[in-house]
Amino acid sequence: MVSGFSSLGLVEMTRKRTRESLGALLLEPCGVCAGKGYVKTARSLAYDILREILREARQFNPKEFRILANQAVVELLLDEEREHLAALSDFIGKPISLQVDAALGQEQFDIVLL
């Protein structure tokens, strides 16, 4: 559709999409990254988990927190981040246990309040 001339004398045109893009028709979102094109590292997810435990500790008063996550995240929390995990457990005054759930992807975790 021609909409006129610009101040420089150029023809201004617009176009209207009449159907979905080819990518939208032929592609589907990645199950791992949800279509973002990247996934968080295990360390980044471990820090997300620690922040979420702190948030939930302020809202609820469970006897224990159980973290369900994939193998890489649980190993990182038990190895390199064990001091942060222990410090958080002392700070909130509740035990924090870890459990591997193979059904969860790299960016997925669950915190169960017991």
N, CA, C and O atoms as CSV, one atom per row, in Angstrom:
chain,resi,resn,atom,element,x,y,z
A,1,MET,N,N,0.844,-1.164,0.000
A,1,MET,CA,C,0.000,0.000,0.000
A,1,MET,C,C,0.899,1.242,0.000
A,1,MET,O,O,1.796,1.359,0.836
A,2,VAL,N,N,0.669,2.131,-0.902
A,2,VAL,CA,C,1.432,3.367,-0.994
A,2,VAL,C,C,0.755,4.396,-0.109
A,2,VAL,O,O,-0.451,4.622,-0.214
A,3,SER,N,N,1.547,5.026,0.778
A,3,SER,CA,C,0.945,5.976,1.713
A,3,SER,C,C,1.381,7.414,1.449
A,3,SER,O,O,1.015,8.303,2.219
A,4,GLY,N,N,2.130,7.670,0.417
A,4,GLY,CA,C,2.499,9.049,0.094
A,4,GLY,C,C,3.985,9.185,-0.159
A,4,GLY,O,O,4.692,8.205,-0.394
A,5,PHE,N,N,4.441,10.425,-0.105
A,5,PHE,CA,C,5.845,10.723,-0.339
A,5,PHE,C,C,6.451,11.329,0.924
A,5,PHE,O,O,5.788,12.069,1.651
A,6,SER,N,N,7.704,11.007,1.170
A,6,SER,CA,C,8.398,11.580,2.319
A,6,SER,C,C,8.866,12.985,1.977
A,6,SER,O,O,8.719,13.443,0.844
A,7,SER,N,N,9.436,13.667,2.975
A,7,SER,CA,C,9.926,15.033,2.739
A,7,SER,C,C,11.112,15.041,1.773
A,7,SER,O,O,11.442,16.087,1.215
A,8,LEU,N,N,11.739,13.923,1.574
A,8,LEU,CA,C,12.837,13.814,0.620
A,8,LEU,C,C,12.363,13.390,-0.766
A,8,LEU,O,O,13.174,13.244,-1.681
A,9,GLY,N,N,11.070,13.195,-0.926
A,9,GLY,CA,C,10.534,12.810,-2.215
A,9,GLY,C,C,10.535,11.313,-2.459
A,9,GLY,O,O,10.353,10.869,-3.592
A,10,LEU,N,N,10.741,10.523,-1.401
A,10,LEU,CA,C,10.731,9.071,-1.536
A,10,LEU,C,C,9.327,8.530,-1.323
A,10,LEU,O,O,8.554,9.078,-0.538
A,11,VAL,N,N,9.002,7.456,-2.025
A,11,VAL,CA,C,7.697,6.825,-1.876
A,11,VAL,C,C,7.682,6.044,-0.559
A,11,VAL,O,O,8.581,5.247,-0.293
A,12,GLU,N,N,6.665,6.277,0.253
A,12,GLU,CA,C,6.504,5.548,1.516
A,12,GLU,C,C,5.507,4.430,1.299
A,12,GLU,O,O,4.406,4.647,0.794
A,13,MET,N,N,5.907,3.230,1.689
A,13,MET,CA,C,5.042,2.071,1.496
A,13,MET,C,C,4.949,1.290,2.794
A,13,MET,O,O,5.875,1.308,3.605
A,14,THR,N,N,3.848,0.615,2.986
A,14,THR,CA,C,3.675,-0.299,4.111
A,14,THR,C,C,3.244,-1.642,3.558
A,14,THR,O,O,2.747,-1.741,2.436
A,15,ARG,N,N,3.440,-2.661,4.353
A,15,ARG,CA,C,2.969,-3.973,3.940
A,15,ARG,C,C,2.251,-4.626,5.115
A,15,ARG,O,O,2.557,-4.368,6.279
A,16,LYS,N,N,1.329,-5.439,4.791
A,16,LYS,CA,C,0.547,-6.121,5.816
A,16,LYS,C,C,0.784,-7.611,5.676
A,16,LYS,O,O,0.708,-8.170,4.582
A,17,ARG,N,N,1.074,-8.247,6.812
A,17,ARG,CA,C,1.259,-9.686,6.823
A,17,ARG,C,C,-0.095,-10.362,6.662
A,17,ARG,O,O,-1.053,-10.048,7.368
A,18,THR,N,N,-0.155,-11.290,5.726
A,18,THR,CA,C,-1.432,-11.960,5.481
A,18,THR,C,C,-1.474,-13.365,6.064
A,18,THR,O,O,-2.532,-13.993,6.105
A,19,ARG,N,N,-0.326,-13.857,6.515
A,19,ARG,CA,C,-0.301,-15.187,7.141
A,19,ARG,C,C,0.852,-15.236,8.131
A,19,ARG,O,O,1.673,-14.321,8.186
A,20,GLU,N,N,0.909,-16.320,8.920
A,20,GLU,CA,C,1.993,-16.481,9.888
A,20,GLU,C,C,3.322,-16.656,9.165
A,20,GLU,O,O,3.375,-17.076,8.009
A,21,SER,N,N,4.394,-16.322,9.879
A,21,SER,CA,C,5.719,-16.486,9.284
A,21,SER,C,C,6.006,-17.969,9.069
A,21,SER,O,O,5.397,-18.836,9.695
A,22,LEU,N,N,6.928,-18.230,8.188
A,22,LEU,CA,C,7.308,-19.610,7.904
A,22,LEU,C,C,7.870,-20.292,9.148
A,22,LEU,O,O,7.611,-21.472,9.388
A,23,GLY,N,N,8.634,-19.550,9.932
A,23,GLY,CA,C,9.172,-20.102,11.173
A,23,GLY,C,C,8.082,-20.522,12.137
A,23,GLY,O,O,8.179,-21.577,12.765
A,24,ALA,N,N,7.049,-19.709,12.259
A,24,ALA,CA,C,5.940,-20.048,13.157
A,24,ALA,C,C,5.195,-21.282,12.676
A,24,ALA,O,O,4.660,-22.041,13.485
A,25,LEU,N,N,5.157,-21.486,11.368
A,25,LEU,CA,C,4.460,-22.647,10.829
A,25,LEU,C,C,5.273,-23.931,10.939
A,25,LEU,O,O,4.709,-25.002,11.162
A,26,LEU,N,N,6.590,-23.836,10.786
A,26,LEU,CA,C,7.430,-25.033,10.714
A,26,LEU,C,C,8.185,-25.378,11.992
A,26,LEU,O,O,8.667,-26.502,12.137
A,27,LEU,N,N,8.295,-24.437,12.912
A,27,LEU,CA,C,9.092,-24.661,14.116
A,27,LEU,C,C,8.210,-24.686,15.346
A,27,LEU,O,O,7.101,-24.152,15.347
A,28,GLU,N,N,8.725,-25.317,16.399
A,28,GLU,CA,C,8.030,-25.301,17.678
A,28,GLU,C,C,9.044,-24.971,18.766
A,28,GLU,O,O,10.242,-25.186,18.579
A,29,PRO,N,N,8.584,-24.455,19.894
A,29,PRO,CA,C,9.515,-24.073,20.962
A,29,PRO,C,C,10.284,-25.276,21.514
A,29,PRO,O,O,9.758,-26.386,21.597
A,30,CYS,N,N,11.519,-25.032,21.881
A,30,CYS,CA,C,12.379,-26.064,22.476
A,30,CYS,C,C,11.830,-26.453,23.840
A,30,CYS,O,O,11.462,-25.582,24.628
A,31,GLY,N,N,11.770,-27.736,24.127
A,31,GLY,CA,C,11.287,-28.215,25.408
A,31,GLY,C,C,12.236,-27.922,26.547
A,31,GLY,O,O,11.816,-27.828,27.700
A,32,VAL,N,N,13.506,-27.777,26.238
A,32,VAL,CA,C,14.504,-27.524,27.276
A,32,VAL,C,C,14.571,-26.045,27.624
A,32,VAL,O,O,14.570,-25.681,28.800
A,33,CYS,N,N,14.628,-25.197,26.613
A,33,CYS,CA,C,14.807,-23.762,26.863
A,33,CYS,C,C,13.520,-22.968,26.685
A,33,CYS,O,O,13.546,-21.744,26.815
A,34,ALA,N,N,12.410,-23.610,26.397
A,34,ALA,CA,C,11.110,-22.964,26.188
A,34,ALA,C,C,11.156,-21.924,25.075
A,34,ALA,O,O,10.473,-20.902,25.146
A,35,GLY,N,N,11.948,-22.180,24.066
A,35,GLY,CA,C,12.013,-21.302,22.913
A,35,GLY,C,C,12.911,-20.094,23.060
A,35,GLY,O,O,12.953,-19.255,22.161
A,36,LYS,N,N,13.641,-19.974,24.178
A,36,LYS,CA,C,14.514,-18.832,24.396
A,36,LYS,C,C,15.843,-18.971,23.658
A,36,LYS,O,O,16.473,-17.965,23.331
A,37,GLY,N,N,16.274,-20.195,23.393
A,37,GLY,CA,C,17.544,-20.408,22.711
A,37,GLY,C,C,18.707,-20.616,23.652
A,37,GLY,O,O,19.844,-20.754,23.200
A,38,TYR,N,N,18.459,-20.642,24.936
A,38,TYR,CA,C,19.514,-20.877,25.910
A,38,TYR,C,C,18.902,-21.447,27.184
A,38,TYR,O,O,17.695,-21.335,27.402
A,39,VAL,N,N,19.728,-22.053,28.019
A,39,VAL,CA,C,19.277,-22.542,29.321
A,39,VAL,C,C,20.211,-21.987,30.390
A,39,VAL,O,O,21.375,-21.699,30.116
A,40,LYS,N,N,19.705,-21.841,31.587
A,40,LYS,CA,C,20.524,-21.367,32.693
A,40,LYS,C,C,21.544,-22.430,33.065
A,40,LYS,O,O,21.304,-23.624,32.884
A,41,THR,N,N,22.669,-21.995,33.579
A,41,THR,CA,C,23.678,-22.938,34.057
A,41,THR,C,C,23.204,-23.535,35.376
A,41,THR,O,O,22.294,-23.011,36.018
A,42,ALA,N,N,23.827,-24.627,35.765
A,42,ALA,CA,C,23.486,-25.270,37.038
A,42,ALA,C,C,23.741,-24.312,38.200
A,42,ALA,O,O,22.961,-24.270,39.152
A,43,ARG,N,N,24.824,-23.544,38.129
A,43,ARG,CA,C,25.154,-22.589,39.197
A,43,ARG,C,C,24.089,-21.489,39.297
A,43,ARG,O,O,23.667,-21.133,40.397
A,44,SER,N,N,23.664,-20.964,38.174
A,44,SER,CA,C,22.633,-19.932,38.168
A,44,SER,C,C,21.336,-20.465,38.762
A,44,SER,O,O,20.669,-19.777,39.535
A,45,LEU,N,N,20.986,-21.682,38.401
A,45,LEU,CA,C,19.772,-22.287,38.936
A,45,LEU,C,C,19.916,-22.558,40.437
A,45,LEU,O,O,18.952,-22.408,41.187
A,46,ALA,N,N,21.109,-22.954,40.876
A,46,ALA,CA,C,21.335,-23.180,42.303
A,46,ALA,C,C,21.096,-21.902,43.094
A,46,ALA,O,O,20.498,-21.940,44.169
A,47,TYR,N,N,21.559,-20.766,42.570
A,47,TYR,CA,C,21.324,-19.492,43.248
A,47,TYR,C,C,19.844,-19.117,43.224
A,47,TYR,O,O,19.333,-18.546,44.187
A,48,ASP,N,N,19.157,-19.433,42.135
A,48,ASP,CA,C,17.705,-19.206,42.082
A,48,ASP,C,C,17.008,-20.008,43.177
A,48,ASP,O,O,16.088,-19.513,43.828
A,49,ILE,N,N,17.448,-21.240,43.375
A,49,ILE,CA,C,16.851,-22.111,44.396
A,49,ILE,C,C,17.089,-21.539,45.782
A,49,ILE,O,O,16.171,-21.498,46.602
A,50,LEU,N,N,18.306,-21.099,46.052
A,50,LEU,CA,C,18.611,-20.529,47.369
A,50,LEU,C,C,17.765,-19.277,47.643
A,50,LEU,O,O,17.270,-19.094,48.755
A,51,ARG,N,N,17.603,-18.425,46.635
A,51,ARG,CA,C,16.760,-17.230,46.805
A,51,ARG,C,C,15.297,-17.612,47.044
A,51,ARG,O,O,14.616,-16.999,47.866
A,52,GLU,N,N,14.823,-18.625,46.323
A,52,GLU,CA,C,13.434,-19.053,46.481
A,52,GLU,C,C,13.192,-19.659,47.863
A,52,GLU,O,O,12.128,-19.450,48.446
A,53,ILE,N,N,14.152,-20.400,48.389
A,53,ILE,CA,C,14.016,-20.951,49.743
A,53,ILE,C,C,13.899,-19.812,50.751
A,53,ILE,O,O,13.068,-19.865,51.658
A,54,LEU,N,N,14.721,-18.795,50.594
A,54,LEU,CA,C,14.668,-17.651,51.504
A,54,LEU,C,C,13.306,-16.951,51.422
A,54,LEU,O,O,12.743,-16.574,52.450
A,55,ARG,N,N,12.778,-16.777,50.212
A,55,ARG,CA,C,11.451,-16.162,50.043
A,55,ARG,C,C,10.366,-16.992,50.728
A,55,ARG,O,O,9.511,-16.455,51.432
A,56,GLU,N,N,10.412,-18.310,50.513
A,56,GLU,CA,C,9.387,-19.180,51.091
A,56,GLU,C,C,9.525,-19.292,52.602
A,56,GLU,O,O,8.526,-19.469,53.299
A,57,ALA,N,N,10.737,-19.192,53.116
A,57,ALA,CA,C,10.944,-19.250,54.567
A,57,ALA,C,C,10.310,-18.035,55.247
A,57,ALA,O,O,9.883,-18.114,56.399
A,58,ARG,N,N,10.253,-16.912,54.525
A,58,ARG,CA,C,9.628,-15.706,55.082
A,58,ARG,C,C,8.102,-15.805,55.085
A,58,ARG,O,O,7.438,-15.176,55.909
A,59,GLN,N,N,7.550,-16.595,54.164
A,59,GLN,CA,C,6.094,-16.698,54.042
A,59,GLN,C,C,5.508,-17.864,54.822
A,59,GLN,O,O,4.397,-17.765,55.344
A,60,PHE,N,N,6.248,-18.974,54.906
A,60,PHE,CA,C,5.714,-20.197,55.493
A,60,PHE,C,C,6.610,-20.659,56.635
A,60,PHE,O,O,7.732,-20.179,56.793
A,61,ASN,N,N,6.109,-21.581,57.413
A,61,ASN,CA,C,6.884,-22.108,58.534
A,61,ASN,C,C,6.886,-23.639,58.504
A,61,ASN,O,O,6.314,-24.269,59.393
A,62,PRO,N,N,7.523,-24.249,57.491
A,62,PRO,CA,C,7.542,-25.710,57.437
A,62,PRO,C,C,8.608,-26.270,58.383
A,62,PRO,O,O,9.446,-25.535,58.905
A,63,LYS,N,N,8.556,-27.577,58.587
A,63,LYS,CA,C,9.589,-28.232,59.396
A,63,LYS,C,C,10.877,-28.418,58.602
A,63,LYS,O,O,11.975,-28.428,59.158
A,64,GLU,N,N,10.715,-28.564,57.284
A,64,GLU,CA,C,11.875,-28.839,56.429
A,64,GLU,C,C,11.577,-28.389,55.003
A,64,GLU,O,O,10.423,-28.346,54.575
A,65,PHE,N,N,12.632,-28.058,54.285
A,65,PHE,CA,C,12.540,-27.742,52.860
A,65,PHE,C,C,13.209,-28.876,52.094
A,65,PHE,O,O,14.338,-29.257,52.401
A,66,ARG,N,N,12.516,-29.411,51.104
A,66,ARG,CA,C,13.112,-30.440,50.243
A,66,ARG,C,C,13.188,-29.899,48.828
A,66,ARG,O,O,12.186,-29.470,48.256
A,67,ILE,N,N,14.388,-29.924,48.274
A,67,ILE,CA,C,14.615,-29.422,46.922
A,67,ILE,C,C,14.644,-30.600,45.966
A,67,ILE,O,O,15.410,-31.544,46.160
A,68,LEU,N,N,13.818,-30.548,44.943
A,68,LEU,CA,C,13.830,-31.525,43.862
A,68,LEU,C,C,14.416,-30.837,42.639
A,68,LEU,O,O,13.897,-29.816,42.189
A,69,ALA,N,N,15.495,-31.392,42.100
A,69,ALA,CA,C,16.153,-30.791,40.939
A,69,ALA,C,C,16.877,-31.888,40.167
A,69,ALA,O,O,16.929,-33.041,40.595
A,70,ASN,N,N,17.435,-31.505,39.023
A,70,ASN,CA,C,18.153,-32.515,38.247
A,70,ASN,C,C,19.527,-32.797,38.854
A,70,ASN,O,O,19.974,-32.087,39.755
A,71,GLN,N,N,20.176,-33.816,38.364
A,71,GLN,CA,C,21.430,-34.318,38.919
A,71,GLN,C,C,22.519,-33.242,39.004
A,71,GLN,O,O,23.186,-33.124,40.032
A,72,ALA,N,N,22.703,-32.470,37.952
A,72,ALA,CA,C,23.782,-31.473,37.918
A,72,ALA,C,C,23.595,-30.411,38.996
A,72,ALA,O,O,24.561,-29.999,39.638
A,73,VAL,N,N,22.364,-29.971,39.195
A,73,VAL,CA,C,22.098,-28.932,40.186
A,73,VAL,C,C,22.284,-29.471,41.600
A,73,VAL,O,O,22.872,-28.799,42.448
A,74,VAL,N,N,21.794,-30.661,41.856
A,74,VAL,CA,C,21.951,-31.268,43.185
A,74,VAL,C,C,23.429,-31.490,43.497
A,74,VAL,O,O,23.872,-31.209,44.610
A,75,GLU,N,N,24.190,-31.987,42.534
A,75,GLU,CA,C,25.629,-32.193,42.754
A,75,GLU,C,C,26.337,-30.872,43.056
A,75,GLU,O,O,27.196,-30.817,43.936
A,76,LEU,N,N,25.985,-29.822,42.339
A,76,LEU,CA,C,26.600,-28.516,42.579
A,76,LEU,C,C,26.275,-28.007,43.976
A,76,LEU,O,O,27.151,-27.487,44.668
A,77,LEU,N,N,25.011,-28.155,44.397
A,77,LEU,CA,C,24.612,-27.702,45.725
A,77,LEU,C,C,25.311,-28.511,46.824
A,77,LEU,O,O,25.652,-27.965,47.873
A,78,LEU,N,N,25.521,-29.789,46.590
A,78,LEU,CA,C,26.181,-30.639,47.584
A,78,LEU,C,C,27.699,-30.453,47.615
A,78,LEU,O,O,28.343,-30.716,48.630
A,79,ASP,N,N,28.257,-30.003,46.506
A,79,ASP,CA,C,29.712,-29.879,46.417
A,79,ASP,C,C,30.162,-28.425,46.587
A,79,ASP,O,O,30.556,-28.024,47.683
A,80,GLU,N,N,30.108,-27.657,45.540
A,80,GLU,CA,C,30.656,-26.307,45.543
A,80,GLU,C,C,29.837,-25.310,46.362
A,80,GLU,O,O,30.396,-24.359,46.908
A,81,GLU,N,N,28.544,-25.512,46.453
A,81,GLU,CA,C,27.676,-24.556,47.151
A,81,GLU,C,C,27.201,-25.075,48.509
A,81,GLU,O,O,26.242,-24.544,49.070
A,82,ARG,N,N,27.858,-26.101,49.038
A,82,ARG,CA,C,27.405,-26.678,50.305
A,82,ARG,C,C,27.506,-25.687,51.458
A,82,ARG,O,O,26.680,-25.717,52.370
A,83,GLU,N,N,28.518,-24.802,51.428
A,83,GLU,CA,C,28.650,-23.810,52.498
A,83,GLU,C,C,27.500,-22.804,52.460
A,83,GLU,O,O,26.967,-22.426,53.504
A,84,HIS,N,N,27.118,-22.370,51.252
A,84,HIS,CA,C,25.983,-21.445,51.137
A,84,HIS,C,C,24.691,-22.123,51.576
A,84,HIS,O,O,23.852,-21.506,52.231
A,85,LEU,N,N,24.535,-23.392,51.213
A,85,LEU,CA,C,23.341,-24.140,51.597
A,85,LEU,C,C,23.272,-24.297,53.113
A,85,LEU,O,O,22.207,-24.128,53.707
A,86,ALA,N,N,24.396,-24.617,53.738
A,86,ALA,CA,C,24.440,-24.763,55.194
A,86,ALA,C,C,24.180,-23.429,55.886
A,86,ALA,O,O,23.473,-23.381,56.893
A,87,ALA,N,N,24.745,-22.351,55.356
A,87,ALA,CA,C,24.528,-21.032,55.945
A,87,ALA,C,C,23.057,-20.626,55.848
A,87,ALA,O,O,22.507,-20.048,56.785
A,88,LEU,N,N,22.434,-20.925,54.731
A,88,LEU,CA,C,21.010,-20.611,54.570
A,88,LEU,C,C,20.174,-21.439,55.540
A,88,LEU,O,O,19.238,-20.923,56.151
A,89,SER,N,N,20.504,-22.702,55.680
A,89,SER,CA,C,19.778,-23.570,56.608
A,89,SER,C,C,19.890,-23.038,58.041
A,89,SER,O,O,18.907,-23.026,58.783
A,90,ASP,N,N,21.093,-22.600,58.423
A,90,ASP,CA,C,21.275,-22.018,59.758
A,90,ASP,C,C,20.500,-20.719,59.906
A,90,ASP,O,O,19.902,-20.465,60.951
A,91,PHE,N,N,20.509,-19.899,58.865
A,91,PHE,CA,C,19.839,-18.596,58.905
A,91,PHE,C,C,18.329,-18.743,59.083
A,91,PHE,O,O,17.724,-18.018,59.873
A,92,ILE,N,N,17.717,-19.682,58.349
A,92,ILE,CA,C,16.262,-19.847,58.442
A,92,ILE,C,C,15.859,-20.795,59.576
A,92,ILE,O,O,14.688,-20.864,59.951
A,93,GLY,N,N,16.844,-21.527,60.118
A,93,GLY,CA,C,16.563,-22.423,61.237
A,93,GLY,C,C,15.805,-23.680,60.856
A,93,GLY,O,O,15.134,-24.280,61.696
A,94,LYS,N,N,15.903,-24.082,59.606
A,94,LYS,CA,C,15.205,-25.276,59.106
A,94,LYS,C,C,16.172,-26.129,58.296
A,94,LYS,O,O,17.049,-25.593,57.618
A,95,PRO,N,N,16.022,-27.454,58.357
A,95,PRO,CA,C,16.864,-28.307,57.508
A,95,PRO,C,C,16.445,-28.211,56.038
A,95,PRO,O,O,15.273,-28.017,55.716
A,96,ILE,N,N,17.426,-28.352,55.174
A,96,ILE,CA,C,17.197,-28.344,53.730
A,96,ILE,C,C,17.759,-29.641,53.179
A,96,ILE,O,O,18.955,-29.907,53.299
A,97,SER,N,N,16.887,-30.458,52.567
A,97,SER,CA,C,17.337,-31.712,51.972
A,97,SER,C,C,17.247,-31.621,50.453
A,97,SER,O,O,16.466,-30.842,49.907
A,98,LEU,N,N,18.050,-32.419,49.793
A,98,LEU,CA,C,18.115,-32.419,48.328
A,98,LEU,C,C,17.732,-33.782,47.792
A,98,LEU,O,O,18.065,-34.811,48.381
A,99,GLN,N,N,17.032,-33.783,46.674
A,99,GLN,CA,C,16.638,-35.032,46.034
A,99,GLN,C,C,16.714,-34.858,44.525
A,99,GLN,O,O,16.220,-33.873,43.977
A,100,VAL,N,N,17.340,-35.826,43.861
A,100,VAL,CA,C,17.437,-35.796,42.402
A,100,VAL,C,C,16.114,-36.264,41.813
A,100,VAL,O,O,15.552,-37.275,42.233
A,101,ASP,N,N,15.629,-35.513,40.836
A,101,ASP,CA,C,14.439,-35.893,40.088
A,101,ASP,C,C,14.822,-35.873,38.614
A,101,ASP,O,O,14.948,-34.808,38.011
A,102,ALA,N,N,15.004,-37.051,38.045
A,102,ALA,CA,C,15.460,-37.160,36.657
A,102,ALA,C,C,14.444,-36.613,35.661
A,102,ALA,O,O,14.802,-36.311,34.523
A,103,ALA,N,N,13.202,-36.483,36.061
A,103,ALA,CA,C,12.171,-35.983,35.155
A,103,ALA,C,C,12.267,-34.464,34.966
A,103,ALA,O,O,11.679,-33.922,34.029
A,104,LEU,N,N,12.995,-33.782,35.838
A,104,LEU,CA,C,13.114,-32.332,35.743
A,104,LEU,C,C,14.248,-31.944,34.809
A,104,LEU,O,O,15.312,-32.563,34.826
A,105,GLY,N,N,14.024,-30.928,34.001
A,105,GLY,CA,C,15.042,-30.429,33.087
A,105,GLY,C,C,16.036,-29.533,33.801
A,105,GLY,O,O,15.938,-29.311,35.007
A,106,GLN,N,N,16.995,-29.021,33.041
A,106,GLN,CA,C,18.062,-28.189,33.592
A,106,GLN,C,C,17.523,-26.965,34.331
A,106,GLN,O,O,18.074,-26.590,35.365
A,107,GLU,N,N,16.472,-26.340,33.834
A,107,GLU,CA,C,15.952,-25.126,34.450
A,107,GLU,C,C,14.766,-25.363,35.377
A,107,GLU,O,O,14.135,-24.405,35.824
A,108,GLN,N,N,14.458,-26.598,35.667
A,108,GLN,CA,C,13.289,-26.883,36.486
A,108,GLN,C,C,13.710,-27.343,37.875
A,108,GLN,O,O,14.699,-28.057,38.039
A,109,PHE,N,N,12.942,-26.920,38.867
A,109,PHE,CA,C,13.141,-27.401,40.224
A,109,PHE,C,C,11.828,-27.261,40.962
A,109,PHE,O,O,10.913,-26.572,40.510
A,110,ASP,N,N,11.750,-27.917,42.093
A,110,ASP,CA,C,10.569,-27.809,42.944
A,110,ASP,C,C,11.044,-27.777,44.380
A,110,ASP,O,O,11.984,-28.482,44.748
A,111,ILE,N,N,10.401,-26.966,45.184
A,111,ILE,CA,C,10.715,-26.904,46.611
A,111,ILE,C,C,9.487,-27.397,47.349
A,111,ILE,O,O,8.418,-26.790,47.279
A,112,VAL,N,N,9.646,-28.485,48.046
A,112,VAL,CA,C,8.545,-29.094,48.793
A,112,VAL,C,C,8.661,-28.689,50.242
A,112,VAL,O,O,9.715,-28.856,50.855
A,113,LEU,N,N,7.587,-28.157,50.797
A,113,LEU,CA,C,7.558,-27.755,52.200
A,113,LEU,C,C,7.019,-28.927,53.014
A,113,LEU,O,O,5.888,-29.366,52.805
A,114,LEU,N,N,7.816,-29.423,53.924
A,114,LEU,CA,C,7.403,-30.566,54.754
A,114,LEU,C,C,7.089,-30.124,56.162
A,114,LEU,O,O,6.725,-30.949,57.001
